[in-house]
C-alpha cells in the first residue's frame, strides 16, 4: 500500500492540466459497510451521473473507464477501506492510492488532483505509541488507526519466595521489600529503554501509557526527555488486557490527540486574528494571502467546498472573471478550496484539516497563519 506522506501529496498537487480536466475520485470500499463489490460499484455509477449533470457536454469517458476498470477488476480490498484515484487520460496521467481508512465518496474535476481529503488523512496517520506496564510486565505497541503495526513485550519476574517466609525471618522484611522495589524500578527503566529504542527504529508521534498512578509516576520519571514531551493522555487498560480492548482504547486516544492538535491550531489562529497579528479568516482573505505567498499554516474544515476562479498565472479568487494579480481572464472552478490547499502545499505551508471545529466554522471554515 502506498504510504501517504506530505511529499506524496505535494507531488500530486504539482500536476497541472490547464486545457484538460483532472478527474479525482474518492470511493469508500470499506468491507464493513460494503460487503458486496456491487455496493460500492453502484455508488460509483451514481457519482458519475452527478458529475455529468454538473458538467453537461463534457466528456469523461476515458477517465471513467480507467476508474471503473480498476474498481471492478484490479482492486484487492485486503487492508483497504478507501480509494483515491486521479485520472487525466488525455495526458496519460493515472494515479491510485489505496487507503487504510474509509473516505467520503466524491467525484470531481479540476485542473489538478483534488488532494484536500488526503491531507486530512495524513494528519491522522501519525503512529501512536502505547506502553502498558506494571511491576513485572511491559507491553509496547505502535498503532495506526487503531490497528497494531508493531509490538514488543518484556517480562521480568519479581521474587516470590519472600511471601512464604515464616515468622523467624520477618526481621529482614523491610530489606527484602526494598530489594523488590529496586527490581521493579529496574524493570521500569528497562521498559522505557525498550520504548526509546522502538521510537528510534520505527518512530511514533505521541506516547500513551497505561499504568496505575504509582507505576505511571515511576515510568514517567525514567522516560527519555524526547518521549516525555510526546506524552498523550493516559490509556485506561491494564497490562494484561487483550489486544482487541487495547486497540479500541488506542483508537480513542488517537482521536483525542487529533482533536487536541486541531484545537491548538484553531486557538492559535483565533488569538492571532484577535490581536491583529498574522492571522486571517474567510475564503476571500485567505485566497489573497495565498496569491501573495504569505501563508505559513492553512486551516480548513474537512469537506469545505466553494466555487471560485483560477488564473493561468496560478492566482485564485472568490470572484472573477478578471485576475486580481495580472488582470487576465480567469477560469471558473467548482472547488477553489481544493486549489487553495494545492497552492499552500506547493508553497511549503503546513495544512491543518479540522473535523467539525465550531470555532473555525464561525470564522468561515478557513483561515491562515501568515509568514508576515
N, C-alpha and C positions, 0 to 999 in steps of 0.2 A: 504494500500500500504506500502511495506517495506520502512522504512526510510534509505536512503543511508548515511552512515557515514564512517569515516576513519576506525572505528573498524570493520564495516561490510566488508569493502574491504580487510582489513588486514586478517580477518578470512578466506575469500575466497582464498586469495593468499597463505595462510598457508596450504591448501590442496595440497598434492603432490602425484603423482602416477607415479613411475618410469617405471613400466612394462606395464601399460595400459593407453593410452592417454585420456586426458580430452577433451571433445568436448565443445567449447564455441560458443554460437550463440547470436548475436545481431540482432534484427529484428525490422525494422520500421513498426509500425502498426497504425501510425497517421491517424485518420479518415479524416483529411483534405486533405490528398493525396491518401489514400487507402480507398475509400468509401465502396467497397465490400470486405469481408473477402478473397474472391478468389484472389484478387490482391496481398495481401502480402503472401498468401499461395503459389502462383506461384513464388514469389521471393525466398521463402524458398527452393522450389524444385530446382531452378537454383543454389542456394548456395550449395546444396548437390552435384549436378553434378560437380561443380567446385572443391569441396573438394576431391571427389573421383578421379578426374583426376590428382590431385596433389599427391595423396597417393594411387597409384594402388596396388591392392592386399590386402589392409587393409579393415577390416570390421567394419562398424559403425552402423549396422542395429539396435541394441538395443538402442543406443543413439538417432539415427534419429527417432525411433518410439516414444520415450518419448517426444522429441521436437515437432514432428508433431501432436501427440495426444493433447498436451497442447494447441498448436496454434489453432487446429481445434475444440476442444470440451470444453476446460476449460477457455479460455480467455474471460474475461469481459473487453471490451475496455473503460468502463466509467472512465474517468480521466487518461487513459493510452495512451501514444503515442509511447512508445518503450518497448522492452523486452530484458532482459539479461538472458540467460538460460545456465546452466552449467551441463554437464552430464558425469559421468563415470559409466555406467550401471553395469559393471562387479564388481565394488566395492560399488554398491548401493548408489552412490553419485548423487544427483539431487537437484539443486537449481534454483529458478526462482526469478528474481527481476523485478517488473513492474515499469516502469519509466514514470515520468510526462513530459518527453521531447522525441522528436524523436531521433533516432540514425542512424548511417550509418550501412547498412546491412553487416554482417560479420559472417563467419563460419570458425572456425579454430581449430586445435588440438595442444595440448601442454601437458607438464607434470603437469600443474596446470591450474586453471581457468585464462583466459586472462582478467585482471582487468583494464588495462590501459584506456579503454573507460569510465569505471565507475569512475575512478579517475578524468578524465576530467569533468565529470558531477558533481561530488560532490563539485568541486570548484565553480560551478555556483549556487549551492543550497543555499548558504548563503542568508538568507532573507534580503530584503531591506525595511527599514522604510521610509515612505513618510508622511510628515506633510504639509498640505495645510492650510494656516492661513491668516486671515485678522483681522480687528479690532474688529470683533464680533464673528467670526466663526472659529473653528479649526476642521479639519478632519484628523484623523490619520489612515494610512493603513500599513499593512505589506504585501509585495508582494514576491512571488517566481515565477520566470519565467513569470512575467507579470500578474500573477493571484493573487487575493486577498485571503489571508489566515486568516487575522484578520483586524477588523476595529473598530473605536470608533469615536464619534463626540461630540463636545462641542459648545454650542451657548450661548453667554452672551450679551444680547441686550444692546446697549447704549441708554441713554435717548434721546428722540426725541422732547420733548416739547420745548427745548431750541431754536429750529429752528423757533418756531412760536411766539416768544416774540415780543411785539410791541416796538416802539421807546423809550417809557418811561423806559423800563427795560434794555436798551442797556448798561448801565453803569456797569452791572455785567457780561458782555460777557467774558472778559478775565478770570475772576474767574471760570465761568461756563466751558469755554474751558479747563482750567487747570484740572477741575474735570473730564471732559470727557476723557482727556488724561490719567489721573490716572486710570480710569476704564479700558481703553484699555490696559494699561501696566499690570494691574492686570489680565486681560484676557490672555495676553501673558504668564504671569507667571503660571497661571492655565494650559495653554496649554502645556507648557514644562514639568510641573509636571506630567501631564497625559501621555506624551510621555515617560518619565523616568519610570513610573510605568509599562507601556506596555513593555518597554525594559527589565525590571526586570522579568516580568511574562512570556513573550514569547521569548524575545531575537531577535536581528537582527544584521546584520553585519555593515551596513552603514545607514546613515540617510540623505535623500534629502528633502529640504524644498522648498515649492512653496509659494512665497510672493512677495510683492512689495519691493523695496530696503529699504524703511524706516522700514517696518514691519520686514523684514528679519534681519536687524541690531539689532532691539529691541529683537527679539526672540533669535537670536544667543547669545546675552548678557545674557539671562536668562537660557540658556541650562546648564545642569549638565556637568562638565568637561569631563566625560566619553563619553557623546554624542557629545560634541564639537570636540573631537578627531576623531569621526566617521563620520564627515560631508562629504557627497558626493557632486558632482556637483548639482547645483540647478535644480529643475524641473520646467518647464515653463508652468504650468496650474494654473488657478485661483481656489480659494477655492470652488467656486460653479460649477466647471466643472463636467460633467457626468462621470460615472465610466469607461466607455469604453475609453474615451480620457485620463483619469488618468492612466489606465492600460497600454495603448500604450506608454505613456511618461515614465512610470516606467520601462517598459521593455528596453527602450533605455538607461535609467540611469544604469540599471543592466549591460548592455553590456559595457558601458563606464567604469564602476567600474572594471569589469573583465579585460578589456584591460589595464587599469591603473596598476592593480595588476601584470599582466603578464609583462608589460613594465618595471616596477620597478625591478622585479626579474631578467629579462634579462640584464638590465643596471648594476645591482649589479654583475652579472656573468661576463659581459664584462669588467668591471673595475677590477675585481679580476684576470681575465686572463691577462689583460694588465699590471697589477702590479706584476704578478707572485706570487700572494698571495692567495692561497687556491681556485683557480678556474681552471677548466679544461674543454675542449670541445672535441667532437668527440666520436664515439661509442667505439673505442678500449680503449682509456684512461679512459673513464667512467667505462667500464666493469672491468678494472684492479683496479680502485679505489673501486668499489663495492666488489671485491674479498678481498680487504684489509680492508673493513669495515670503510672506511674513508668518505663516502658520507653523508653530512648533508642535502643538498637540491638537488633534481634531477629535472632538467628542460628538457622537451621533447616536440617536436612538435606533435600536435594531428595527429594521423594517420600514424606516422612514424613506419615503419616495416623494419626489416632486418634479414636475416637468420644468424645463428651463431652456437655456440657449448655450451653444458651444461654437466658438470661433475656430477657424483653421489655425490661428496662432496659439491655440490652447486656452484662451481666456474663457471664463464661464460667467454667466449672468442669469439672474432670475427673470429678467425681462429683455426682450430684443426689439427689433432684429439687428440693431447696429451694435458692433463690438465696443465696449467701454475702453478698450485698450488701443486698438488701431482704427476703429471706425468702419471696419469692413462688415459686410453682411454675415450674420451668424446663422447657424442651423438649429432648428428646434429639436430637442431631445426629450425622450419620455422620462428619463430619470437623471436629472442633473446632480442629485445627491451621490449617485454612484460615480459620476465623473469627478465630483469633489473629492471623494475618497481616493480615486486614482491619482488625481493631481497632488494630494497631500503625500501619498506614498512615494511618488516619484521625486518629491522634494525632500524626502527623508523625514517627514513628520511622523510623530507617534499617533496611532489611531486607538481610541477607546470607544468600543461599541457598548452601549448601555442597554440593559434589558428592563424596560418599564420603570425608568427613574423619573419620578414625578417632577423633581427639581429641573431636570434637563428638559422635560416636556414643556414646562412653563416658559422656558427660555427659547421655545421654538423648535425643540427636538434636535438642535445642532448648535454647537458653539466651538470656540477655539481659544487656546492659549497662544499668544503671539511671541515671536522672537524679539520684536522691537515695536 
